[in-house]
């Protein structure tokens, strides 16, 4: 590439389409031509095991789910992601009472999610389970070639730089958002949230027995509903709508034997949320 100077001769640039642009111009960004996003690992299913819904239930639920994951390891490449759960809510409460900023509270959540990743990796270790870090994502092809089941914590790496929400100080980008960001990064065609509910409802079914089940809905339509409660974090919907590679995600009840197997095979067994054109 050619080197060019500003008209005043003070700054030297590498000549390119972005040369001298501020990168905040809406008009410029809208007309910028870019190549379609590369799907790095489209055949890798990202599977989030819920913290409060699954991990916190311990021996009553977790072994059965891990057994089903192991049973599918030869048919499907799976990257397991973990939530935080009750312990993260406990430390959030203490942090809020002590006046901690959002970034510190987000760091607390990362630590708890990482504990669950370590626990699940150890439980899966007889079948090749290992705990990996965010920076190990580029090693996924090597892991799968060796028959490894990689496990990582789901909290996105904002930590101290977490974005403060409009109200309160609990970070809005937690482990559900981390899963969606990860799926967008690797271009996964199979994105599963393993929880203790059949999927999305019009309200929290644990609190409202009259809540209606929603088998399938578009991300934009769900945002426009502005429900009081959702089964996944709200930023997930916006991330999905902005994604070039995520087509849909599915929320399934992992406590029902066989659901994970069916969902990995592409069957509709829970709630599908899809990107709307």
Secondary structure, DSSP 8 states (H G I E B T S, - for coil): --EEE-TTS--EEE-STTTT--S--HHHHHH--------S-TTEEEEEE-TTTTGGGGGGTHHHHHHHHHHTTTT-EEEEEE---HHHHHHHHHHHHTT--HHHHHHHHHHHHHHHHHHHHHHHGGGTEEE--GGGGGGHHHHHHTT-EEEEE-S-TTGGG----SSSSS-S--HHHHHHHHHHHHT-S-EEEEESSSSEESS-TTT-TT--EESEEEHHHHHHHT-S--SS-THHHHHHHH-SS--EEEEEETTSTTHHHHHHTT---SEEEE---
